[in-house]
């Protein structure tokens, strides 16, 4: 009879309801049982150190410490301006390093801490304008060539080149050792190179 009393019919099926009871056979009060859905647990993350990110090197300030300026002013004709270059200068540079971690499952990255500044000094070159101090100069080649060229092999002539620029060129049998150009007196100096066919190269001396 107890089983029949607790049995009900639902859409031609049967449902058996068995009330939960406390000890000594007493039923639990209504609302004393609460069933809530279980929230799935979050996956366990695994972050591992990853390759840091580096910014580009940036120059800070001007180059300094230059000493081996070439050509030396003492090799250039006095009062002539020319370009000097030094290759032993120091350039101070900085860049940043951002440390990171990567999650092993999702492969996502995240930054670790603030960017770190890295410093270094590198060798650099610099150029400047200088003024010569020499009374006489002979530079055989390069951008600052300075010489007095003379040709005496049947077609006589001569030319004067100062700091890479030919300032005088004449042909003929009248060979002179002095030219005045724009109020400046240039004189043929000591012969530095001579060849059997009659060509020679000498220093150029300058008087103002």
C-alpha positions as CSV (number, residue, x, y, z in Angstrom):
1,X,0.0,0.0,0.0
2,X,2.9,2.4,0.8
3,X,4.3,1.9,-2.7
4,X,0.9,2.3,-4.3
5,X,0.4,5.6,-2.4
6,X,3.6,7.1,-3.7
7,X,3.1,6.1,-7.3
8,X,1.5,8.5,-9.8
9,X,0.6,8.2,-13.5
10,X,2.1,10.6,-16.1
11,X,1.2,10.2,-19.8
12,X,0.7,6.5,-19.6
13,X,4.1,6.1,-17.9
14,X,4.9,5.6,-14.2
15,X,7.0,7.7,-11.8
16,X,8.1,6.5,-8.5
17,X,8.7,9.2,-5.9
18,X,10.6,8.2,-2.8
19,X,10.9,11.0,-0.3
20,X,14.2,11.6,1.3
21,X,14.0,11.2,5.1
22,X,16.0,12.3,8.1
23,X,17.1,9.8,10.7
24,X,14.3,8.1,12.5
25,X,12.2,8.1,9.3
26,X,11.1,11.8,9.4
27,X,10.9,13.5,5.9
28,X,13.2,16.5,5.1
29,X,11.6,19.9,5.2
30,X,10.7,21.5,1.9
31,X,13.5,23.6,0.3
32,X,16.3,22.0,2.4
33,X,17.9,20.5,-0.8
34,X,19.4,22.9,-3.4
35,X,20.8,21.6,-6.7
36,X,23.0,24.0,-8.7
37,X,24.9,23.3,-11.9
38,X,28.6,22.7,-11.5
39,X,30.8,25.4,-13.0
40,X,33.5,23.8,-15.2
41,X,37.0,24.5,-13.8
42,X,39.4,26.7,-15.8
43,X,42.3,25.1,-17.6
44,X,45.6,25.3,-15.8
45,X,47.9,27.9,-17.5
46,X,51.5,27.2,-18.1
47,X,53.6,30.3,-18.8
48,X,57.2,29.9,-19.8
49,X,60.0,32.5,-20.5
50,X,60.0,33.6,-24.2
51,X,62.3,35.5,-26.5
52,X,62.4,39.2,-25.4
53,X,61.5,42.0,-27.8
54,X,64.2,44.5,-28.6
55,X,63.9,48.0,-30.1
56,X,66.3,49.5,-32.7
57,X,69.4,51.2,-31.5
58,X,69.0,55.0,-31.3
59,X,71.9,57.5,-31.3
60,X,71.8,59.7,-28.2
61,X,73.7,63.0,-28.5
62,X,76.6,63.8,-30.8
63,X,79.7,61.8,-31.5
64,X,82.7,62.6,-29.2
65,X,86.3,61.6,-28.6
66,X,87.4,62.1,-32.2
67,X,91.2,62.4,-32.5
68,X,92.6,61.0,-35.8
69,X,91.5,63.8,-38.0
70,X,92.8,63.4,-41.6
71,X,94.2,65.0,-43.6
72,X,96.2,66.9,-41.0
73,X,95.9,70.7,-41.3
74,X,99.7,70.9,-41.4
75,X,99.8,69.1,-44.8
76,X,97.3,71.5,-46.5
77,X,98.1,74.9,-47.9
78,X,97.5,77.7,-45.5
79,X,94.2,79.4,-45.5
80,X,92.7,76.7,-47.8
81,X,89.5,75.1,-46.4
82,X,89.1,71.4,-46.7
83,X,87.1,68.5,-45.2
84,X,88.6,66.5,-42.4
85,X,87.4,63.1,-41.3
86,X,87.9,61.2,-38.1
87,X,87.1,57.5,-37.7
88,X,87.8,56.9,-34.0
89,X,84.8,58.8,-32.6
90,X,82.4,57.4,-30.0
91,X,78.7,57.3,-30.4
92,X,76.5,56.6,-27.4
93,X,73.3,54.5,-28.2
94,X,70.4,53.1,-26.3
95,X,67.6,50.5,-27.0
96,X,64.9,48.8,-24.9
97,X,64.4,45.1,-24.0
98,X,60.9,43.9,-23.1
99,X,60.9,40.5,-21.3
100,X,58.0,38.2,-22.2
101,X,56.3,34.9,-21.4
102,X,54.4,32.5,-23.6
103,X,51.5,30.2,-22.6
104,X,52.4,26.7,-23.8
105,X,48.8,25.7,-24.9
106,X,47.4,28.9,-26.5
107,X,50.8,30.2,-27.5
108,X,49.8,33.7,-26.3
109,X,52.4,36.2,-25.1
110,X,52.4,38.6,-22.2
111,X,54.9,41.2,-21.1
112,X,56.9,40.7,-17.9
113,X,57.8,43.9,-16.1
114,X,58.6,47.2,-17.6
115,X,61.0,47.7,-20.6
116,X,64.6,47.7,-19.7
117,X,67.0,50.3,-21.2
118,X,70.3,48.9,-22.7
119,X,73.3,51.1,-23.4
120,X,76.4,50.9,-25.6
121,X,79.1,52.9,-27.1
122,X,80.1,52.2,-30.7
123,X,82.9,53.5,-33.0
124,X,81.7,56.1,-35.4
125,X,83.1,58.6,-37.9
126,X,82.7,62.3,-38.2
127,X,83.6,65.1,-40.6
128,X,84.3,68.8,-40.3
129,X,85.7,71.7,-42.2
130,X,89.2,72.7,-41.4
131,X,91.8,75.3,-42.6
132,X,95.3,74.4,-43.8
133,X,98.4,75.8,-42.2
134,X,101.3,74.7,-44.5
135,X,103.3,77.1,-46.6
136,X,104.0,74.4,-49.2
137,X,102.0,71.2,-49.9
138,X,102.2,68.1,-52.1
139,X,99.4,65.6,-52.1
140,X,99.7,63.1,-54.9
141,X,96.2,61.5,-55.0
142,X,92.8,61.6,-53.4
143,X,90.2,64.3,-53.0
144,X,92.7,66.8,-51.7
145,X,95.3,66.5,-54.5
146,X,97.8,69.4,-54.5
147,X,100.7,69.6,-56.9
148,X,102.5,71.5,-59.6
149,X,102.6,69.4,-62.8
150,X,105.1,70.2,-65.5
151,X,105.3,68.6,-69.0
152,X,108.6,69.0,-71.0
153,X,108.4,66.3,-73.6
154,X,108.0,68.5,-76.7
155,X,104.6,69.8,-75.9
156,X,105.5,71.9,-73.0
157,X,102.9,73.0,-70.4
158,X,102.1,73.0,-66.7
159,X,99.2,73.2,-64.4
160,X,98.6,73.9,-60.7
161,X,96.1,71.9,-58.7
162,X,95.1,72.9,-55.2
163,X,92.9,70.9,-52.9
164,X,91.5,68.8,-55.8
165,X,90.8,71.8,-58.1
166,X,93.0,72.8,-61.1
167,X,93.4,76.5,-60.7
168,X,95.9,77.1,-63.5
169,X,96.8,75.3,-66.8
170,X,99.1,76.8,-69.6
171,X,100.7,75.4,-72.7
172,X,103.8,76.5,-74.5
173,X,107.6,76.9,-74.2
174,X,107.5,79.8,-71.7
175,X,107.9,77.9,-68.4
176,X,107.3,80.0,-65.3
177,X,107.7,79.1,-61.7
178,X,105.3,81.6,-60.3
179,X,101.6,82.4,-60.9
180,X,99.4,85.1,-59.2
181,X,95.8,84.0,-59.1
182,X,93.1,86.2,-57.5
183,X,95.8,88.1,-55.7
184,X,97.5,85.0,-54.3
185,X,101.0,84.1,-55.3
186,X,101.6,80.4,-56.0
187,X,105.2,79.2,-56.5
188,X,106.6,75.9,-57.8
189,X,108.2,74.1,-54.9
190,X,110.4,71.1,-54.4
191,X,110.1,68.4,-57.1
192,X,108.6,65.2,-55.6
193,X,108.2,63.0,-58.7
194,X,109.9,63.0,-62.0
195,X,109.6,60.7,-65.1
196,X,112.0,60.0,-68.0
197,X,109.6,61.3,-70.6
198,X,109.8,64.8,-69.1
199,X,106.9,64.9,-66.7
200,X,107.4,66.0,-63.1
201,X,105.3,66.8,-60.1
202,X,106.3,69.4,-57.5
203,X,105.0,70.9,-54.3
204,X,102.9,74.1,-54.4
205,X,103.9,77.0,-52.2
206,X,101.5,79.8,-51.4
207,X,102.1,83.4,-50.4
208,X,99.4,86.0,-49.6
